[in-house]
């Protein structure tokens, strides 16, 4: 199953349309879409406007491939699980978000092998036909950055002074 | 009876990426009495036995929602009187830090890792109310803050 998710704030019709077109040509690949508050109705996919957090986790876990906007929740979850993720950044010029921070976010996470960035329906189709492979979860007890940040927060909680460097 | 000596922390984030990041940082506050605030009641299952208060989400496009959020957050901070307030964003965290600071709590802002080019809007505005003001990107750290100490990834 492919799980497509666009977060809770804004719909993302450009992505959902392109995915629905692909799904129409690939009936063997069931797709579940989480659409947010959208008037768009896909013809070839199951869809839901919003999910409860536990349902979202379940769809995410069960999916062999996730398609999404460049949202941090989805990115972090896919890295945590090593789940293949195809993501399309929202563009402010098309009214898809307030600014282009999703372009910057995408660029930062382009290096992870389970993540593929696509910018239009053609690139999306190519990625769906040849999706990225699952990887080992990158998030683990050995996560140096996370441990450093938690360490600094603990130090602050204990009354310490935190400085750069 | 509540143990009066155990310090209280309010952990605040809107649902989605902010929440996932906040939850990842939660082990830093294991020694404290933790109370969560977010925008989706379904998150309670994930944090039980800790408690969760729910506030409406808001952004600058909707002034009324922003006002309601501010009032609700003021009520929560006033009722709980936390010793520490921590947030990864966005609007709910901004108000939590403002009111927390005004009511005498120490405050921590960890700007979302999604803000790789510049600090988030709420992250930039919250500076005067944050005792610890952090970015998750080393190239955004400056001498007078924000500070970089690590990231959730």
Interface residues (C-beta under 8 A of the other chain):
Chain A: X7 X8 X9 X52 X53 X54 X71 X72 X73 X74 X75 X76 X77 X79 X98 X101 X104 X105 X107 X108 X138 X139 X143 X144 X145 X146 X147 X148 X149 X150 X151 X152 X153 X154 X156 X157 X162 X163 X164
Chain B: X9 X15 X16 X17 X18 X19 X20 X21 X24 X25 X27 X28 X29 X31 X32 X40 X42 X43 X45 X46 X57 X59 X84 X86 X106 X108 X110 X112 X113 X114 X115 X116 X117 X131 X132 X134 X136 X141 X142 X143 X147 X148 X149 X150 X151 X152 X153
